[in-house]
């Protein structure tokens, strides 16, 4: 990813650096004002990056959709922060935790962050942004902000099962599996795949256990590696349709074999790394005896195995 960023123009590189700075502040700050200012700085930069390709109608459309839905999610987060301040008169996150454990304000903030993450049922913008944005920008949006937003959710999640994150996680796994079945464009396919991955992370996060947090860290690391490999293939081969992968193993055996392994790992086929990341998540939710949720997640993973193996075939 650093290699691709080094090849960008100075304006795009500067936007990347500013957004990373904003995300760093977002993760570290305990001040609600700093939190929202950093969130807005990052959001505005993402809108510009999504519409960076001025000659592309799809890029402009994706930037506009991102702006409208992003503004809605930012408004929900601001409303939640306002309610917290009205109730407590505090802006220090650590002090606020001692006064409010579960209120409507936290619900609004979590829904706003789920919008930002692109989890179901707030996922409608994800496939369009993945398809319309320049590939390097899509790669950046697929990895960096997700790490920050998940870190924030981990900080504001309380003990016990979080029903909001649980429902969103289950829906995300289902949408990610079903939505990718009829896709012909590879970036949209990766968009739905990302929704499914976010679903598994949210399932673990909803339990609030120490094992769940460990599984999230492992899942994020493997997700970053697999996403980097997938978008590197799209960027270097300059492909947009899945059918353009036909014959790749004959043209370049090493790339074809490597990408086949990546797709199987994303699908969660043992003994590849993607299987173990999902296995850890399932262990974390089975720790709380959430058997039906685990079975549902496994069935959706089987569906995703089908379309990834179809691509490899």
Secondary structure, 3 states (H helix, E strand, C coil): CHHHHHCCCHHHHHHHHHHHHHHHHHHHCCEHHHHHHHHHHHHHHHHHHHCCCCCCHHHHHHHHHHHHHHHHHHHHHHHHHHHHHHHHCCCEHHHHHCCCCCCHHHHHHHHHHHHHHCCCCCCCCHHHHHHHCCHHHHHHHHHHHHHHHHHHHHHHCCCCCCHHHHHHHHHHHHHHHHHCCCCCEHHHHHHHHHHHHHHHHHHHHHHCCHHHHHHHHHHHHHHHHHHHHHHHHHHHHCCCEHHHHCCHHHHCHHHHHHHHHHHHHHHCCCCCHHHHHHHHHHHHHHCCCCHHHHHHHHHHHHHHHHHHHHHHC
